[in-house]
Amino acid sequence: MDYAGRRATFSAAMKDGVALIPAARERYRNSDTGYEFRQDSDFYYLTGFTEPDAVLVLAPHDERERAILFLRPRDRTQEIWTGRR
């Protein structure tokens, strides 16, 4: 099953509810060393998205926007050190 199908199945079970599903956050050991990132399983199951600090909003009753994915803003200075997002 693809990600859109998984979201449709989950949304059908919610009926008229709204779901906010956050992605995992980046964790740091100290000021310049981070732990290896692992996406939240529920978030990944519904989106397949591997970036941290995102939020999936599912609103099955809304005709125009049933699923919205909010991402963190792009930081070009940080991309010098960590690579392009």
Gaussian input, Z-matrix of N, CA and C with variables (Angstrom, degrees):
# hf/3-21g

backbone

0 1
 N
 C     1     B1
 C     2     B2     1     A1
 N     3     B3     2     A2     1     D1
 C     4     B4     3     A3     2     D2
 C     5     B5     4     A4     3     D3
 N     6     B6     5     A5     4     D4
 C     7     B7     6     A6     5     D5
 C     8     B8     7     A7     6     D6
 N     9     B9     8     A8     7     D7
 C    10    B10     9     A9     8     D8
 C    11    B11    10    A10     9     D9
 N    12    B12    11    A11    10    D10
 C    13    B13    12    A12    11    D11
 C    14    B14    13    A13    12    D12
 N    15    B15    14    A14    13    D13
 C    16    B16    15    A15    14    D14
 C    17    B17    16    A16    15    D15
 N    18    B18    17    A17    16    D16
 C    19    B19    18    A18    17    D17
 C    20    B20    19    A19    18    D18
 N    21    B21    20    A20    19    D19
 C    22    B22    21    A21    20    D20
 C    23    B23    22    A22    21    D21
 N    24    B24    23    A23    22    D22
 C    25    B25    24    A24    23    D23
 C    26    B26    25    A25    24    D24
 N    27    B27    26    A26    25    D25
 C    28    B28    27    A27    26    D26
 C    29    B29    28    A28    27    D27
 N    30    B30    29    A29    28    D28
 C    31    B31    30    A30    29    D29
 C    32    B32    31    A31    30    D30
 N    33    B33    32    A32    31    D31
 C    34    B34    33    A33    32    D32
 C    35    B35    34    A34    33    D33
 N    36    B36    35    A35    34    D34
 C    37    B37    36    A36    35    D35
 C    38    B38    37    A37    36    D36
 N    39    B39    38    A38    37    D37
 C    40    B40    39    A39    38    D38
 C    41    B41    40    A40    39    D39
 N    42    B42    41    A41    40    D40
 C    43    B43    42    A42    41    D41
 C    44    B44    43    A43    42    D42
 N    45    B45    44    A44    43    D43
 C    46    B46    45    A45    44    D44
 C    47    B47    46    A46    45    D45
 N    48    B48    47    A47    46    D46
 C    49    B49    48    A48    47    D47
 C    50    B50    49    A49    48    D48
 N    51    B51    50    A50    49    D49
 C    52    B52    51    A51    50    D50
 C    53    B53    52    A52    51    D51
 N    54    B54    53    A53    52    D52
 C    55    B55    54    A54    53    D53
 C    56    B56    55    A55    54    D54
 N    57    B57    56    A56    55    D55
 C    58    B58    57    A57    56    D56
 C    59    B59    58    A58    57    D57
 N    60    B60    59    A59    58    D58
 C    61    B61    60    A60    59    D59
 C    62    B62    61    A61    60    D60
 N    63    B63    62    A62    61    D61
 C    64    B64    63    A63    62    D62
 C    65    B65    64    A64    63    D63
 N    66    B66    65    A65    64    D64
 C    67    B67    66    A66    65    D65
 C    68    B68    67    A67    66    D66
 N    69    B69    68    A68    67    D67
 C    70    B70    69    A69    68    D68
 C    71    B71    70    A70    69    D69
 N    72    B72    71    A71    70    D70
 C    73    B73    72    A72    71    D71
 C    74    B74    73    A73    72    D72
 N    75    B75    74    A74    73    D73
 C    76    B76    75    A75    74    D74
 C    77    B77    76    A76    75    D75
 N    78    B78    77    A77    76    D76
 C    79    B79    78    A78    77    D77
 C    80    B80    79    A79    78    D78
 N    81    B81    80    A80    79    D79
 C    82    B82    81    A81    80    D80
 C    83    B83    82    A82    81    D81
 N    84    B84    83    A83    82    D82
 C    85    B85    84    A84    83    D83
 C    86    B86    85    A85    84    D84
 N    87    B87    86    A86    85    D85
 C    88    B88    87    A87    86    D86
 C    89    B89    88    A88    87    D87
 N    90    B90    89    A89    88    D88
 C    91    B91    90    A90    89    D89
 C    92    B92    91    A91    90    D90
 N    93    B93    92    A92    91    D91
 C    94    B94    93    A93    92    D92
 C    95    B95    94    A94    93    D93
 N    96    B96    95    A95    94    D94
 C    97    B97    96    A96    95    D95
 C    98    B98    97    A97    96    D96
 N    99    B99    98    A98    97    D97
 C   100   B100    99    A99    98    D98
 C   101   B101   100   A100    99    D99
 N   102   B102   101   A101   100   D100
 C   103   B103   102   A102   101   D101
 C   104   B104   103   A103   102   D102
 N   105   B105   104   A104   103   D103
 C   106   B106   105   A105   104   D104
 C   107   B107   106   A106   105   D105
 N   108   B108   107   A107   106   D106
 C   109   B109   108   A108   107   D107
 C   110   B110   109   A109   108   D108
 N   111   B111   110   A110   109   D109
 C   112   B112   111   A111   110   D110
 C   113   B113   112   A112   111   D111
 N   114   B114   113   A113   112   D112
 C   115   B115   114   A114   113   D113
 C   116   B116   115   A115   114   D114
 N   117   B117   116   A116   115   D115
 C   118   B118   117   A117   116   D116
 C   119   B119   118   A118   117   D117
 N   120   B120   119   A119   118   D118
 C   121   B121   120   A120   119   D119
 C   122   B122   121   A121   120   D120
 N   123   B123   122   A122   121   D121
 C   124   B124   123   A123   122   D122
 C   125   B125   124   A124   123   D123
 N   126   B126   125   A125   124   D124
 C   127   B127   126   A126   125   D125
 C   128   B128   127   A127   126   D126
 N   129   B129   128   A128   127   D127
 C   130   B130   129   A129   128   D128
 C   131   B131   130   A130   129   D129
 N   132   B132   131   A131   130   D130
 C   133   B133   132   A132   131   D131
 C   134   B134   133   A133   132   D132
 N   135   B135   134   A134   133   D133
 C   136   B136   135   A135   134   D134
 C   137   B137   136   A136   135   D135
 N   138   B138   137   A137   136   D136
 C   139   B139   138   A138   137   D137
 C   140   B140   139   A139   138   D138
 N   141   B141   140   A140   139   D139
 C   142   B142   141   A141   140   D140
 C   143   B143   142   A142   141   D141
 N   144   B144   143   A143   142   D142
 C   145   B145   144   A144   143   D143
 C   146   B146   145   A145   144   D144
 N   147   B147   146   A146   145   D145
 C   148   B148   147   A147   146   D146
 C   149   B149   148   A148   147   D147
 N   150   B150   149   A149   148   D148
 C   151   B151   150   A150   149   D149
 C   152   B152   151   A151   150   D150
 N   153   B153   152   A152   151   D151
 C   154   B154   153   A153   152   D152
 C   155   B155   154   A154   153   D153
 N   156   B156   155   A155   154   D154
 C   157   B157   156   A156   155   D155
 C   158   B158   157   A157   156   D156
 N   159   B159   158   A158   157   D157
 C   160   B160   159   A159   158   D158
 C   161   B161   160   A160   159   D159
 N   162   B162   161   A161   160   D160
 C   163   B163   162   A162   161   D161
 C   164   B164   163   A163   162   D162
 N   165   B165   164   A164   163   D163
 C   166   B166   165   A165   164   D164
 C   167   B167   166   A166   165   D165
 N   168   B168   167   A167   166   D166
 C   169   B169   168   A168   167   D167
 C   170   B170   169   A169   168   D168
 N   171   B171   170   A170   169   D169
 C   172   B172   171   A171   170   D170
 C   173   B173   172   A172   171   D171
 N   174   B174   173   A173   172   D172
 C   175   B175   174   A174   173   D173
 C   176   B176   175   A175   174   D174
 N   177   B177   176   A176   175   D175
 C   178   B178   177   A177   176   D176
 C   179   B179   178   A178   177   D177
 N   180   B180   179   A179   178   D178
 C   181   B181   180   A180   179   D179
 C   182   B182   181   A181   180   D180
 N   183   B183   182   A182   181   D181
 C   184   B184   183   A183   182   D182
 C   185   B185   184   A184   183   D183
 N   186   B186   185   A185   184   D184
 C   187   B187   186   A186   185   D185
 C   188   B188   187   A187   186   D186
 N   189   B189   188   A188   187   D187
 C   190   B190   189   A189   188   D188
 C   191   B191   190   A190   189   D189
 N   192   B192   191   A191   190   D190
 C   193   B193   192   A192   191   D191
 C   194   B194   193   A193   192   D192
 N   195   B195   194   A194   193   D193
 C   196   B196   195   A195   194   D194
 C   197   B197   196   A196   195   D195
 N   198   B198   197   A197   196   D196
 C   199   B199   198   A198   197   D197
 C   200   B200   199   A199   198   D198
 N   201   B201   200   A200   199   D199
 C   202   B202   201   A201   200   D200
 C   203   B203   202   A202   201   D201
 N   204   B204   203   A203   202   D202
 C   205   B205   204   A204   203   D203
 C   206   B206   205   A205   204   D204
 N   207   B207   206   A206   205   D205
 C   208   B208   207   A207   206   D206
 C   209   B209   208   A208   207   D207
 N   210   B210   209   A209   208   D208
 C   211   B211   210   A210   209   D209
 C   212   B212   211   A211   210   D210
 N   213   B213   212   A212   211   D211
 C   214   B214   213   A213   212   D212
 C   215   B215   214   A214   213   D213
 N   216   B216   215   A215   214   D214
 C   217   B217   216   A216   215   D215
 C   218   B218   217   A217   216   D216
 N   219   B219   218   A218   217   D217
 C   220   B220   219   A219   218   D218
 C   221   B221   220   A220   219   D219
 N   222   B222   221   A221   220   D220
 C   223   B223   222   A222   221   D221
 C   224   B224   223   A223   222   D222
 N   225   B225   224   A224   223   D223
 C   226   B226   225   A225   224   D224
 C   227   B227   226   A226   225   D225
 N   228   B228   227   A227   226   D226
 C   229   B229   228   A228   227   D227
 C   230   B230   229   A229   228   D228
 N   231   B231   230   A230   229   D229
 C   232   B232   231   A231   230   D230
 C   233   B233   232   A232   231   D231
 N   234   B234   233   A233   232   D232
 C   235   B235   234   A234   233   D233
 C   236   B236   235   A235   234   D234
 N   237   B237   236   A236   235   D235
 C   238   B238   237   A237   236   D236
 C   239   B239   238   A238   237   D237
 N   240   B240   239   A239   238   D238
 C   241   B241   240   A240   239   D239
 C   242   B242   241   A241   240   D240
 N   243   B243   242   A242   241   D241
 C   244   B244   243   A243   242   D242
 C   245   B245   244   A244   243   D243
 N   246   B246   245   A245   244   D244
 C   247   B247   246   A246   245   D245
 C   248   B248   247   A247   246   D246
 N   249   B249   248   A248   247   D247
 C   250   B250   249   A249   248   D248
 C   251   B251   250   A250   249   D249
 N   252   B252   251   A251   250   D250
 C   253   B253   252   A252   251   D251
 C   254   B254   253   A253   252   D252

   B1=1.4571
   B2=1.5305
   B3=1.2945
   B4=1.4544
   B5=1.5258
   B6=1.3236
   B7=1.4677
   B8=1.5237
   B9=1.3234
   B10=1.4676
   B11=1.5300
   B12=1.3146
   B13=1.4616
   B14=1.5166
   B15=1.3194
   B16=1.4715
   B17=1.5162
   B18=1.3542
   B19=1.4721
   B20=1.5233
   B21=1.3368
   B22=1.4672
   B23=1.5249
   B24=1.3175
   B25=1.4686
   B26=1.5225
   B27=1.3318
   B28=1.4729
   B29=1.5261
   B30=1.3381
   B31=1.4632
   B32=1.5240
   B33=1.3253
   B34=1.4692
   B35=1.5216
   B36=1.3057
   B37=1.4654
   B38=1.5284
   B39=1.3408
   B40=1.4708
   B41=1.5160
   B42=1.3157
   B43=1.4650
   B44=1.5193
   B45=1.3452
   B46=1.4650
   B47=1.5237
   B48=1.2907
   B49=1.4625
   B50=1.5218
   B51=1.3191
   B52=1.4555
   B53=1.5193
   B54=1.3304
   B55=1.4610
   B56=1.5209
   B57=1.3219
   B58=1.4630
   B59=1.5157
   B60=1.3227
   B61=1.4621
   B62=1.5206
   B63=1.3371
   B64=1.4617
   B65=1.5230
   B66=1.3155
   B67=1.4639
   B68=1.5248
   B69=1.3170
   B70=1.4596
   B71=1.5297
   B72=1.3212
   B73=1.4672
   B74=1.5154
   B75=1.3030
   B76=1.4584
   B77=1.5204
   B78=1.3138
   B79=1.4622
   B80=1.5200
   B81=1.3241
   B82=1.4573
   B83=1.5181
   B84=1.3240
   B85=1.4694
   B86=1.5226
   B87=1.3284
   B88=1.4650
   B89=1.5273
   B90=1.3089
   B91=1.4611
   B92=1.5251
   B93=1.3311
   B94=1.4583
   B95=1.5338
   B96=1.3159
   B97=1.4576
   B98=1.5210
   B99=1.3214
   B100=1.4530
   B101=1.5152
   B102=1.3099
   B103=1.4557
   B104=1.5250
   B105=1.3161
   B106=1.4548
   B107=1.5293
   B108=1.3351
   B109=1.4592
   B110=1.5225
   B111=1.3283
   B112=1.4600
   B113=1.5227
   B114=1.3240
   B115=1.4603
   B116=1.5267
   B117=1.3294
   B118=1.4604
   B119=1.5314
   B120=1.3124
   B121=1.4718
   B122=1.5253
   B123=1.3388
   B124=1.4686
   B125=1.5277
   B126=1.3199
   B127=1.4664
   B128=1.5259
   B129=1.3213
   B130=1.4716
   B131=1.5303
   B132=1.3084
   B133=1.4695
   B134=1.5283
   B135=1.3332
   B136=1.4636
   B137=1.5207
   B138=1.3477
   B139=1.4624
   B140=1.5248
   B141=1.3142
   B142=1.4584
   B143=1.5174
   B144=1.3191
   B145=1.4650
   B146=1.5247
   B147=1.3256
   B148=1.4628
   B149=1.5274
   B150=1.3196
   B151=1.4634
   B152=1.5258
   B153=1.3334
   B154=1.4632
   B155=1.5284
   B156=1.3235
   B157=1.4660
   B158=1.5239
   B159=1.2995
   B160=1.4616
   B161=1.5312
   B162=1.3257
   B163=1.4657
   B164=1.5276
   B165=1.3174
   B166=1.4590
   B167=1.5208
   B168=1.3310
   B169=1.4626
   B170=1.5175
   B171=1.3183
   B172=1.4608
   B173=1.5203
   B174=1.3242
   B175=1.4619
   B176=1.5272
   B177=1.3288
   B178=1.4667
   B179=1.5229
   B180=1.3229
   B181=1.4656
   B182=1.5305
   B183=1.3405
   B184=1.4630
   B185=1.5256
   B186=1.3189
   B187=1.4676
   B188=1.5235
   B189=1.3399
   B190=1.4615
   B191=1.5239
   B192=1.3089
   B193=1.4642
   B194=1.5188
   B195=1.2992
   B196=1.4675
   B197=1.5197
   B198=1.3348
   B199=1.4659
   B200=1.5232
   B201=1.3308
   B202=1.4580
   B203=1.5233
   B204=1.3220
   B205=1.4539
   B206=1.5237
   B207=1.3237
   B208=1.4563
   B209=1.5254
   B210=1.3297
   B211=1.4534
   B212=1.5257
   B213=1.3204
   B214=1.4601
   B215=1.5243
   B216=1.3226
   B217=1.4658
   B218=1.5292
   B219=1.3143
   B220=1.4626
   B221=1.5279
   B222=1.3252
   B223=1.4587
   B224=1.5277
   B225=1.3231
   B226=1.4658
   B227=1.5238
   B228=1.3141
   B229=1.4652
   B230=1.5250
   B231=1.3200
   B232=1.4609
   B233=1.5230
   B234=1.3272
   B235=1.4629
   B236=1.5248
   B237=1.3228
   B238=1.4628
   B239=1.5212
   B240=1.3368
   B241=1.4565
   B242=1.5217
   B243=1.3047
   B244=1.4673
   B245=1.5258
   B246=1.3145
   B247=1.4639
   B248=1.5236
   B249=1.3156
   B250=1.4681
   B251=1.5080
   B252=1.3175
   B253=1.4600
   B254=1.5019
   A1=108.50
   A2=116.98
   A3=120.81
   A4=111.24
   A5=116.27
   A6=121.08
   A7=112.23
   A8=117.68
   A9=120.51
   A10=110.39
   A11=117.23
   A12=121.13
   A13=112.17
   A14=116.32
   A15=119.78
   A16=111.19
   A17=116.24
   A18=119.40
   A19=110.73
   A20=117.58
   A21=121.33
   A22=110.78
   A23=117.53
   A24=121.41
   A25=110.96
   A26=116.10
   A27=120.91
   A28=110.60
   A29=117.01
   A30=121.32
   A31=111.87
   A32=117.33
   A33=120.26
   A34=111.01
   A35=116.83
   A36=120.39
   A37=111.69
   A38=117.54
   A39=121.39
   A40=112.93
   A41=117.60
   A42=123.91
   A43=110.58
   A44=119.04
   A45=121.23
   A46=113.26
   A47=118.46
   A48=121.26
   A49=112.32
   A50=115.01
   A51=123.43
   A52=107.05
   A53=116.92
   A54=121.06
   A55=110.10
   A56=116.04
   A57=123.12
   A58=106.72
   A59=116.63
   A60=120.93
   A61=108.24
   A62=118.00
   A63=120.32
   A64=112.16
   A65=114.94
   A66=121.44
   A67=108.19
   A68=116.13
   A69=120.41
   A70=109.56
   A71=115.43
   A72=121.25
   A73=109.21
   A74=115.73
   A75=120.00
   A76=108.85
   A77=116.90
   A78=122.81
   A79=108.99
   A80=115.43
   A81=120.86
   A82=110.92
   A83=116.12
   A84=122.02
   A85=110.52
   A86=115.07
   A87=121.35
   A88=107.16
   A89=118.17
   A90=120.16
   A91=114.62
   A92=119.03
   A93=118.69
   A94=114.98
   A95=117.80
   A96=121.16
   A97=109.96
   A98=115.55
   A99=119.30
   A100=112.08
   A101=115.30
   A102=120.55
   A103=108.36
   A104=117.48
   A105=120.95
   A106=108.29
   A107=116.30
   A108=120.95
   A109=110.86
   A110=114.84
   A111=121.85
   A112=107.93
   A113=115.39
   A114=120.44
   A115=111.09
   A116=116.19
   A117=122.32
   A118=108.96
   A119=116.98
   A120=121.48
   A121=113.18
   A122=117.41
   A123=120.27
   A124=110.90
   A125=115.85
   A126=120.67
   A127=110.28
   A128=116.90
   A129=120.77
   A130=111.18
   A131=117.81
   A132=122.06
   A133=110.89
   A134=117.05
   A135=120.66
   A136=113.79
   A137=118.00
   A138=119.57
   A139=114.91
   A140=118.51
   A141=121.23
   A142=112.20
   A143=117.18
   A144=123.62
   A145=109.57
   A146=117.23
   A147=120.57
   A148=114.34
   A149=119.42
   A150=121.22
   A151=110.46
   A152=117.47
   A153=120.58
   A154=112.49
   A155=115.36
   A156=124.32
   A157=114.20
   A158=118.21
   A159=122.45
   A160=108.40
   A161=115.98
   A162=120.98
   A163=108.06
   A164=115.94
   A165=122.49
   A166=108.34
   A167=116.71
   A168=122.36
   A169=107.52
   A170=116.17
   A171=121.51
   A172=108.95
   A173=115.93
   A174=122.14
   A175=107.71
   A176=118.22
   A177=121.00
   A178=114.63
   A179=118.30
   A180=120.23
   A181=112.67
   A182=118.55
   A183=122.65
   A184=109.05
   A185=117.40
   A186=121.20
   A187=112.70
   A188=118.30
   A189=120.34
   A190=112.91
   A191=118.27
   A192=121.26
   A193=110.29
   A194=115.91
   A195=120.87
   A196=111.93
   A197=116.54
   A198=121.33
   A199=108.71
   A200=115.53
   A201=121.53
   A202=107.07
   A203=115.98
   A204=121.25
   A205=108.62
   A206=116.44
   A207=122.11
   A208=108.62
   A209=116.74
   A210=123.04
   A211=110.04
   A212=116.30
   A213=118.99
   A214=108.54
   A215=117.39
   A216=119.80
   A217=111.27
   A218=115.52
   A219=121.03
   A220=109.80
   A221=116.25
   A222=122.50
   A223=107.98
   A224=116.93
   A225=121.46
   A226=112.15
   A227=118.12
   A228=120.69
   A229=110.41
   A230=117.82
   A231=121.70
   A232=111.61
   A233=117.51
   A234=121.42
   A235=112.48
   A236=117.84
   A237=120.83
   A238=109.59
   A239=116.52
   A240=121.88
   A241=113.54
   A242=117.02
   A243=119.63
   A244=114.00
   A245=117.42
   A246=120.49
   A247=111.55
   A248=115.01
   A249=121.00
   A250=111.30
   A251=116.51
   A252=121.08
   A253=110.69
   D1=140.77
   D2=178.86
   D3=-85.54
   D4=172.63
   D5=-176.14
   D6=-65.01
   D7=-38.93
   D8=178.18
   D9=-62.94
   D10=-38.61
   D11=177.04
   D12=-65.57
   D13=-39.23
   D14=177.44
   D15=-64.66
   D16=-42.08
   D17=177.92
   D18=-64.35
   D19=-38.76
   D20=179.52
   D21=-64.60
   D22=-42.09
   D23=178.35
   D24=-63.76
   D25=-45.03
   D26=178.97
   D27=-63.58
   D28=-44.04
   D29=-179.21
   D30=-64.06
   D31=-37.28
   D32=178.83
   D33=-63.57
   D34=-34.27
   D35=179.10
   D36=-72.80
   D37=-25.02
   D38=-178.93
   D39=-78.31
   D40=-26.00
   D41=-174.93
   D42=63.64
   D43=-109.85
   D44=-175.73
   D45=-98.46
   D46=11.66
   D47=-178.62
   D48=-80.48
   D49=176.09
   D50=175.53
   D51=-128.72
   D52=134.95
   D53=-179.98
   D54=-116.78
   D55=134.22
   D56=172.63
   D57=-112.99
   D58=116.63
   D59=-175.89
   D60=-120.63
   D61=109.66
   D62=-177.96
   D63=-84.60
   D64=150.13
   D65=171.99
   D66=-81.26
   D67=169.26
   D68=176.20
   D69=-69.86
   D70=157.73
   D71=177.74
   D72=-103.26
   D73=154.15
   D74=174.88
   D75=-72.58
   D76=139.79
   D77=179.08
   D78=-117.79
   D79=140.00
   D80=-178.75
   D81=-117.38
   D82=139.57
   D83=175.09
   D84=-76.56
   D85=-44.26
   D86=176.64
   D87=-148.99
   D88=-164.30
   D89=-171.06
   D90=-66.45
   D91=-22.05
   D92=-177.89
   D93=-130.84
   D94=7.80
   D95=179.53
   D96=-128.37
   D97=126.97
   D98=-179.92
   D99=-110.18
   D100=160.69
   D101=172.15
   D102=-76.02
   D103=157.91
   D104=175.72
   D105=-64.82
   D106=131.20
   D107=-175.98
   D108=-76.15
   D109=136.77
   D110=173.48
   D111=-132.95
   D112=122.45
   D113=-178.13
   D114=-68.21
   D115=148.54
   D116=174.46
   D117=-61.17
   D118=132.43
   D119=-174.66
   D120=-61.34
   D121=-42.84
   D122=-179.21
   D123=-64.92
   D124=-44.34
   D125=179.52
   D126=-62.37
   D127=-46.03
   D128=-179.12
   D129=-65.03
   D130=-37.81
   D131=179.72
   D132=-60.13
   D133=-36.50
   D134=-177.30
   D135=-89.94
   D136=-21.21
   D137=-174.13
   D138=-123.08
   D139=-34.43
   D140=-172.80
   D141=75.36
   D142=9.17
   D143=-175.60
   D144=-89.19
   D145=133.04
   D146=-172.87
   D147=-110.18
   D148=8.54
   D149=178.52
   D150=-86.92
   D151=146.39
   D152=178.44
   D153=-77.97
   D154=167.04
   D155=171.73
   D156=60.24
   D157=35.58
   D158=175.66
   D159=-106.05
   D160=164.94
   D161=177.27
   D162=-138.80
   D163=130.39
   D164=175.11
   D165=-100.52
   D166=128.27
   D167=176.14
   D168=-113.30
   D169=122.20
   D170=176.74
   D171=-111.77
   D172=122.10
   D173=179.00
   D174=-133.52
   D175=84.64
   D176=-173.06
   D177=-63.70
   D178=-20.96
   D179=-178.57
   D180=-82.14
   D181=-12.69
   D182=179.12
   D183=-83.24
   D184=122.61
   D185=-175.92
   D186=-70.25
   D187=-35.67
   D188=-174.93
   D189=-86.72
   D190=-41.67
   D191=-173.65
   D192=-129.95
   D193=85.46
   D194=-179.95
   D195=-77.29
   D196=-29.47
   D197=178.62
   D198=-137.31
   D199=129.96
   D200=178.93
   D201=-128.83
   D202=134.33
   D203=178.52
   D204=-114.96
   D205=116.27
   D206=177.74
   D207=-95.96
   D208=132.30
   D209=-178.18
   D210=-117.42
   D211=158.68
   D212=175.02
   D213=-73.71
   D214=153.01
   D215=-179.04
   D216=-68.07
   D217=153.26
   D218=179.45
   D219=-72.85
   D220=136.46
   D221=179.62
   D222=-120.74
   D223=96.96
   D224=-175.69
   D225=-63.82
   D226=-33.84
   D227=178.56
   D228=-65.32
   D229=-44.27
   D230=178.59
   D231=-65.52
   D232=-32.26
   D233=-179.68
   D234=-65.37
   D235=-21.60
   D236=175.09
   D237=-61.02
   D238=-37.08
   D239=-175.87
   D240=-93.03
   D241=-35.06
   D242=-173.18
   D243=-106.40
   D244=-8.14
   D245=-178.21
   D246=95.75
   D247=164.07
   D248=-178.71
   D249=-66.27
   D250=138.82
   D251=176.48
   D252=-88.90

